[in-house]
Amino acid sequence: MQLIREVVQQALNTGYLTLEAEDSLRSMLKHKYEIEDFEAFIQLQQAAMMGEVKQESREKALVQSY
């Protein structure tokens, strides 16, 4: 089973969060997780807000709005 921090690390390394990874994170966050996973998720949120990680879902939403 993959951990939240592993999904986050992959997104941070690539600078991209795929739809599949977002779905995985949503699913994993519904269950019990460790503090390290929570901290990693916060780090991912901050990176996304700073533009360091792009989200596939946001890119698709932008394209559909045009």
C-alpha positions in Angstrom: 0.0 0.0 0.0 1.3 3.4 -1.0 1.7 6.1 1.6 0.6 9.7 1.3 4.2 10.9 1.7 5.3 8.7 -1.3 2.6 10.2 -3.5 3.6 13.7 -2.3 7.3 13.1 -2.9 6.6 11.9 -6.5 4.7 15.1 -7.2 7.4 17.3 -5.6 10.1 15.5 -7.7 8.2 15.8 -10.9 6.5 19.1 -10.3 3.2 17.6 -11.4 0.2 16.1 -9.6 -1.7 13.7 -11.8 -5.4 13.0 -11.6 -4.6 9.5 -10.5 -2.4 10.8 -7.7 -5.1 13.3 -6.6 -7.6 10.5 -6.4 -5.2 8.3 -4.4 -4.6 11.2 -2.0 -8.3 11.7 -1.5 -8.8 8.1 -0.8 -5.8 7.8 1.6 -6.8 10.9 3.5 -10.1 9.3 4.4 -8.3 6.7 6.5 -6.0 6.9 9.5 -2.5 8.1 8.6 0.7 9.2 10.4 1.8 12.7 11.2 4.6 12.4 8.6 1.9 11.9 5.9 -0.1 14.9 7.1 3.1 17.1 7.1 3.9 15.9 3.6 0.4 16.7 2.4 0.7 20.2 3.8 4.0 20.6 2.0 2.3 19.6 -1.2 -0.4 22.1 -0.7 2.1 24.8 -0.1 4.1 23.8 -3.2 0.9 23.9 -5.3 0.0 27.4 -4.0 3.5 28.6 -4.8 3.3 27.2 -8.4 6.0 24.6 -7.7 3.7 21.8 -8.5 1.1 21.9 -11.2 -2.2 20.0 -10.9 -3.6 18.1 -13.9 -7.1 18.7 -12.6 -6.6 22.5 -12.7 -5.1 22.4 -16.1 -8.1 20.4 -17.5 -10.5 22.8 -15.8 -8.8 25.7 -17.5 -9.0 24.1 -20.9 -12.7 23.2 -20.4 -13.6 26.8 -19.4 -12.4 28.1 -22.8 
